[in-house]
Amino acid sequence: MGKPSRRQFFKIMGATGAALLAGRGRASASEAHLVNNETIGMLYDATKCVGCKACMSACKRVNSDYGSLSYEQAKFDKDGLWDAPQDLSGSTRTLIKLFKESEKSWSYVKYSCMHCQKPSCVSVCPVSAMTRDKITGTVDYNKDTCIGCRYCQIACAFNIPKFQWDKAIPQIVKCDMCKNTNLVKKGITGCAEACPTGAIMFGKRKELLAEAQKRLQENPGKYVNHIYGEKEVGGTNHLYLSAMPFNKLGLPILTEDVPAEFSEKIQHTIYKGFIAPVALYGTLCFVALKNMKGHESKDKKNSTEDAKEGSDHGA
Amino acid sequence: MGHDEFQKHEAKILTPSFIVLLTLTVIGFALIAVRFIWGLGAVTNMSDGYPWGIWITYDVAVGTAIACGGYGMAILIYIRNKMHYHPMIRSAILTSMFGYGLAGFSVMVDVGRPWNSYNFFIPSKWQANSAMFEVALCVMAYTTVLLLEFLPAVLITLEKTEWKTLQRFMDMLHKRTGINRPERMDERLESVKELAAWLKPRLDKVLIFVIVLGITLPTMHQSSLGSLLLIASTKLHPLWHTGFLPLLFLINCMFIGYSIAILESVISSYAFKRPFETKELSGIANIIPWLTVIWLTVVIGDLTWRGQLGTALSFDFYSRFFLLDFGLVAGGSLLLFSGRKRESVRWLFVSAAMIVLGGALYRFNVYLIGFNPGKGWHYFPALAELLITVGIVAFEILGYQVLVKILPVLPKLHTRQQLDAKKHDDPVTV
């Protein structure tokens, strides 16, 4: 009795492995996700940015109530005169940083959500609190469904979603393209509207890409010849142009592989149509019932024998 | 497989270890109160770079693997048909119940907005792409299954109870404060007993379907615990980031489960001064090397295929942790291949401890040590964060200690001797 069931056990294990292998093979071949260039995004040109931080203050002014943003005080600033965030945080959705290599070579960089075409945060959120709008491509967060598990933070390759660690009622904070604030009122994001030098361009992804290509062609040697976000992790709606290498500006070096596609393929292969779990349950039930029956008949035999012998403890 | 295989452990409940564990539990729960008043930042070192700390890594990822004793024993008994291990099942299920229950509790402490958890039960919010969704539902279902599996022990106690403690308490209350016992109390107590007696045979009939569900669910969510980190392809070190994470986690939980069943039996025999269950243990120990060999083969094969063998042997920070987890599991299994060492309680204990440590370190490597969100981020748990974990573990041991003394959980001693005698005619073949 022991032997067939062990074989069955290994069969199940083997099946899991085979399913995984199959999933891996298919991951690169078919079902590649489609980039939608009609969605909206922003193009940040680091060479045009003067670091005035008007975008940062506009973002906080526009989104502070809806997005739960607040001013961050510097240690020396006892009176709270300036907003001085060190990094993106539970109070700050967008941030300008300065990278300085030498007196002559430096660049500003703006951080905020990249609004991926296939966002990892949306893929991993267990309760659909992170969503991607099919038409606008905006990755949005709903605090009324969020359970605060922070899986989106684990998943995001850009470390964008931020959590409010110091609040008893915390939430995730990230850019939502002013979806419920400035975009509704004025048809443009707060930061792009406020930028005095045109470093932030707002528009459809296809227009942004065309403009970026144009700038690269018209100014040979000015930029690093790469549009950051065009292909990274399957494409993002927030695009970058820069004269400095992007990794020096704190943007991670990423391939065109889409992490969410990789994980979803494996998860879907195992759970396709919920067939594997049901089959597993069925098989196990069959084996267990068969085993139990064998023992019941044995038990009955034993108990009658016991009764005959007048033994004081049952089987 | 009657209920008479089990017995209460007759001993005092208020022991010195009870007081120590209770103190640790109280400290832990006080700090949990701090977390809910002042936020997660007040008690933890977690950050936006390391959003999952020791609670998810230890309490959930390692804790549920350690709680896989019940899963492993259920496979052994009901699927591989080794009924003579049945006397060990209840203590295994009890520890699993505590392990999973408290993992679930830790998650509720860890998540920022627990009041929104009801969304797991709203189909329109379901997100089948998320491994977390699968883990959450499965863990909730499995905790319920474990409660059902343990219910017979409670019902049989209820059925036979004479409510002595309650009667004495009511008498004392009456003497001290003059409160009369409620009218018809005896009647009501009698109806509870009747209900238990009514429910038990009915539960016994369907229990096998619940038990099999209790095998299916861990198979699903233990693999999904590995799937959780599949998405972090840019953050998890290539030594551990592989499409085989679900399979590796599944096998890992099985050998941890069997090893912990050995450790638990040795420790509780020692602590409760009962004879060691060497025969059963060496039988279980026989299975472990098979699982670890599969696991080690998949690990090496996968590293070779992805061309990461050199990284594994480079002796840098990550490689050392990899070699340590790999070495502990391999070393422990090597010991278990020797038949003579399997007969010795000491060697059984040593090898099982090595395998549990190695297996747990593997999970730490995947969730924390091999996880690198980028420059400038560091994580080491805060004292308060550790104390909360300690408090939760203390509560787990405390609950186990108390329940084995009030419910029939441990194998009945004379049954065991009978079994030993029986097994001499019918040697274990694995």
Chai-1 contact restraints between the chains, C-beta under 6 A:
chainA,res_idxA,chainB,res_idxB,connection_type,confidence,min_distance_angstrom,max_distance_angstrom,comment,restraint_id
A,M1,B,N81,contact,1.0,0.0,6.0,A-B,restraint_1
A,G2,B,R80,contact,1.0,0.0,6.0,A-B,restraint_2
A,G2,B,N81,contact,1.0,0.0,6.0,A-B,restraint_3
A,S5,B,I79,contact,1.0,0.0,6.0,A-B,restraint_4
A,S5,B,R80,contact,1.0,0.0,6.0,A-B,restraint_5
A,T16,B,L247,contact,1.0,0.0,6.0,A-B,restraint_6
A,G17,B,L247,contact,1.0,0.0,6.0,A-B,restraint_7
A,L20,B,G243,contact,1.0,0.0,6.0,A-B,restraint_8
A,R24,B,G243,contact,1.0,0.0,6.0,A-B,restraint_9
A,S120,B,I231,contact,1.0,0.0,6.0,A-B,restraint_10
A,S123,B,N129,contact,1.0,0.0,6.0,A-B,restraint_11
A,V124,B,S130,contact,1.0,0.0,6.0,A-B,restraint_12
A,V124,B,I231,contact,1.0,0.0,6.0,A-B,restraint_13
A,C125,B,Q127,contact,1.0,0.0,6.0,A-B,restraint_14
A,P126,B,Q127,contact,1.0,0.0,6.0,A-B,restraint_15
A,P126,B,S130,contact,1.0,0.0,6.0,A-B,restraint_16
A,P126,B,M132,contact,1.0,0.0,6.0,A-B,restraint_17
A,P126,B,F133,contact,1.0,0.0,6.0,A-B,restraint_18
A,P126,B,A136,contact,1.0,0.0,6.0,A-B,restraint_19
A,V127,B,N119,contact,1.0,0.0,6.0,A-B,restraint_20
A,V127,B,K125,contact,1.0,0.0,6.0,A-B,restraint_21
A,S128,B,K125,contact,1.0,0.0,6.0,A-B,restraint_22
A,S128,B,Q127,contact,1.0,0.0,6.0,A-B,restraint_23
A,T145,B,N116,contact,1.0,0.0,6.0,A-B,restraint_24
A,T145,B,N119,contact,1.0,0.0,6.0,A-B,restraint_25
A,T145,B,K125,contact,1.0,0.0,6.0,A-B,restraint_26
A,C146,B,R113,contact,1.0,0.0,6.0,A-B,restraint_27
A,I147,B,V111,contact,1.0,0.0,6.0,A-B,restraint_28
A,I147,B,R113,contact,1.0,0.0,6.0,A-B,restraint_29
A,I147,B,N116,contact,1.0,0.0,6.0,A-B,restraint_30
A,I147,B,S117,contact,1.0,0.0,6.0,A-B,restraint_31
A,G148,B,V111,contact,1.0,0.0,6.0,A-B,restraint_32
A,G148,B,G112,contact,1.0,0.0,6.0,A-B,restraint_33
A,G148,B,R113,contact,1.0,0.0,6.0,A-B,restraint_34
A,C149,B,V111,contact,1.0,0.0,6.0,A-B,restraint_35
A,R150,B,P51,contact,1.0,0.0,6.0,A-B,restraint_36
A,Y151,B,M132,contact,1.0,0.0,6.0,A-B,restraint_37
A,Q153,B,P51,contact,1.0,0.0,6.0,A-B,restraint_38
A,I154,B,P51,contact,1.0,0.0,6.0,A-B,restraint_39
A,I154,B,A232,contact,1.0,0.0,6.0,A-B,restraint_40
A,A155,B,I231,contact,1.0,0.0,6.0,A-B,restraint_41
A,A157,B,T234,contact,1.0,0.0,6.0,A-B,restraint_42
A,N159,B,P373,contact,1.0,0.0,6.0,A-B,restraint_43
A,K162,B,D48,contact,1.0,0.0,6.0,A-B,restraint_44
A,W165,B,L40,contact,1.0,0.0,6.0,A-B,restraint_45
A,W165,B,G41,contact,1.0,0.0,6.0,A-B,restraint_46
A,D166,B,G39,contact,1.0,0.0,6.0,A-B,restraint_47
A,D166,B,G41,contact,1.0,0.0,6.0,A-B,restraint_48
A,K167,B,G39,contact,1.0,0.0,6.0,A-B,restraint_49
A,A168,B,G39,contact,1.0,0.0,6.0,A-B,restraint_50
A,P170,B,G112,contact,1.0,0.0,6.0,A-B,restraint_51
A,P259,B,I231,contact,1.0,0.0,6.0,A-B,restraint_52
A,P259,B,S233,contact,1.0,0.0,6.0,A-B,restraint_53
A,S263,B,L230,contact,1.0,0.0,6.0,A-B,restraint_54
A,S263,B,I231,contact,1.0,0.0,6.0,A-B,restraint_55
A,E264,B,N129,contact,1.0,0.0,6.0,A-B,restraint_56
A,I266,B,L230,contact,1.0,0.0,6.0,A-B,restraint_57
A,I266,B,G243,contact,1.0,0.0,6.0,A-B,restraint_58
A,Q267,B,A131,contact,1.0,0.0,6.0,A-B,restraint_59
A,Q267,B,S227,contact,1.0,0.0,6.0,A-B,restraint_60
A,P277,B,M220,contact,1.0,0.0,6.0,A-B,restraint_61
A,L280,B,T216,contact,1.0,0.0,6.0,A-B,restraint_62
A,Y281,B,T216,contact,1.0,0.0,6.0,A-B,restraint_63
A,L284,B,V212,contact,1.0,0.0,6.0,A-B,restraint_64
A,L284,B,I215,contact,1.0,0.0,6.0,A-B,restraint_65
A,C285,B,V212,contact,1.0,0.0,6.0,A-B,restraint_66
A,V287,B,I79,contact,1.0,0.0,6.0,A-B,restraint_67
A,A288,B,Y78,contact,1.0,0.0,6.0,A-B,restraint_68
A,A288,B,I208,contact,1.0,0.0,6.0,A-B,restraint_69
A,A288,B,V212,contact,1.0,0.0,6.0,A-B,restraint_70
A,N291,B,N81,contact,1.0,0.0,6.0,A-B,restraint_71
A,M292,B,I208,contact,1.0,0.0,6.0,A-B,restraint_72
A,H295,B,M83,contact,1.0,0.0,6.0,A-B,restraint_73
